Amino acid sequence: MTAPLLAHATEYGRMYARSTSDQFSVPSITTVIGQQAHALDGWFSYMGASSLAADPELPALLGSPARIRQAINKASKAAEVYRDEAAARGDRVHNYCEQVALRALGRPHRMQECRDELASHGEQAFAARFDEWWELYRVEPLAPEITVWNKTVGYAGTLDLVARINGRVCLIDYKTKGTTRDGTVKALDDKVVMQLVAGMKAEESLVDPVAGTWEPWKFGENPMLLAVAIGETEVRPQRANPEILKHHWWKFCALRRVWEMSADVVAAGQALLPIAPPAFATAGAGPVHSGAAMHSTKLA
């Protein structure tokens, strides 16, 4: 997808500025959600073991300890490689989806170029399934890749698409997903509801990133929140349950406070300081009890 002009990578995560000439000041929606802990130890172990077991050079490595260590080191990075490849694929699919919306709006687009890019990676099925969904649901795009801001809570983000479907305004987030053994797209994570409700709760939307002009958010009144899983075999849209949105909003606000406290801790300075050994009396005066020595040492 198009990289938002106002987004910046920082030591505190991705953050947004009010204009291209301003300093970043608030975290992105995904950075806030990223404060939630994820237990991925088992997945990392599985990816490493699977990579090593599938290495075609494994039989030839068994007689060489040095080459075995090299293979293990390579396997240890398998999860990172998979993650990076999946992220690149997701960007290519998002790019294509954005171009479809731009074309429908009569604006300049690179739809064919993005479709060719998918095909060059053997991923043209994602585009084909997306086109089918777009036509079946008769999507009427209103604003693709729109950046929004909430001053009250303090965050910003970029929504994949605002569209009208069957007369209803929808806030849409695309998720590129793999395919299960039965040919269906893999399940979406419930965290996408936090992402969508944070978009709904925005207070402003960007008009001009260079001038830093914003306007009141006009799509936050009772929109339908759609998470759209895009796979090679199907596209599966799912609606966020309106009955539980408030709980996901409260959780998002709590995670925003966690992010702020974490940023304060980082900015506060070094957490652990060196300490000198206890001082002892000069030779001949006898040892000083350790308690007294530690008492005389300043622990600032």
Salt bridges, closest charged atoms under 4 A:
GLU57 OE1 - ARG67 NH2 3.95
ASP84 OD1 - ARG83 NE 3.14
GLU113 OE2 - ARG110 NH1 3.37
GLU117 OE2 - HIS121 ND1 3.86
GLU123 OE2 - ARG92 NH2 2.79
ASP131 OD2 - ARG115 NH1 2.60
GLU132 OE2 - ARG129 NH2 2.82
ASP160 OD2 - HIS94 NE2 3.36
ASP173 OD2 - LYS175 NZ 3.14
ASP189 OD2 - LYS191 NZ 2.71
GLU204 OE1 - ARG18 NH1 2.92
GLU215 OE2 - LYS218 NZ 3.85
GLU234 OE2 - ARG236 NH2 3.04
GLU260 OE1 - ARG256 NH1 3.37
